[in-house]
Amino acid sequence: MPIQLVINGQNRSFENASEDFSLAQAIEQMNLQGDRVAVEWNGVIVQRDHWLETALSPGDRLEVVHFVGGGSCGRLVSKQETGRELTVR
């Protein structure tokens, strides 16, 4: 049964989604390396060890951030810059 999600602002359909489609399965079907991404699910940052138990529903919103190696400095984005607060689960 297909499930429609919003990923980084884009609609995406997962055609082979099971009834209990998890965040871990979505990451796998997007061919992402789980150790190199962070995921926000409906405004909540989900720790990697909770991905398997996080069941997705049609219309859920995911923001996926890829970590990239290289460079000499990094920068964190503050609540003041984004206008919203994130919760860690």
Secondary structure as the mmCIF struct_conf table of DSSP 4:
data_model
#
loop_
_struct_conf.conf_type_id
_struct_conf.id
_struct_conf.beg_label_comp_id
_struct_conf.beg_label_asym_id
_struct_conf.beg_label_seq_id
_struct_conf.end_label_comp_id
_struct_conf.end_label_asym_id
_struct_conf.end_label_seq_id
STRN STRN1 ILE A 3 ILE A 7
TURN_TY1_P TURN_TY1_P1 ASN A 8 GLY A 9
STRN STRN2 GLN A 10 PHE A 14
TURN_TY1_P TURN_TY1_P2 GLU A 15 ASN A 16
TURN_TY1_P TURN_TY1_P3 GLU A 19 ASP A 20
STRN STRN3 SER A 22 SER A 22
HELX_RH_AL_P HELX_RH_AL_P1 LEU A 23 GLN A 29
TURN_TY1_P TURN_TY1_P4 MET A 30 ASN A 31
HELX_RH_3T_P HELX_RH_3T_P1 GLY A 34 ARG A 36
STRN STRN4 VAL A 37 TRP A 41
TURN_TY1_P TURN_TY1_P5 ASN A 42 GLY A 43
STRN STRN5 VAL A 44 VAL A 46
HELX_LH_PP_P HELX_LH_PP_P1 GLN A 47 GLN A 47
HELX_RH_3T_P HELX_RH_3T_P2 ARG A 48 HIS A 50
TURN_TY1_P TURN_TY1_P6 TRP A 51 GLU A 53
STRN STRN6 ALA A 55 ALA A 55
TURN_TY1_P TURN_TY1_P7 PRO A 58 GLY A 59
STRN STRN7 ARG A 61 HIS A 66
BEND BEND1 SER A 72 SER A 72
HELX_LH_PP_P HELX_LH_PP_P2 LEU A 76 SER A 78
HELX_RH_AL_P HELX_RH_AL_P2 LYS A 79 THR A 82
BEND BEND2 GLY A 83 ARG A 84
STRN STRN8 THR A 87 VAL A 88
#
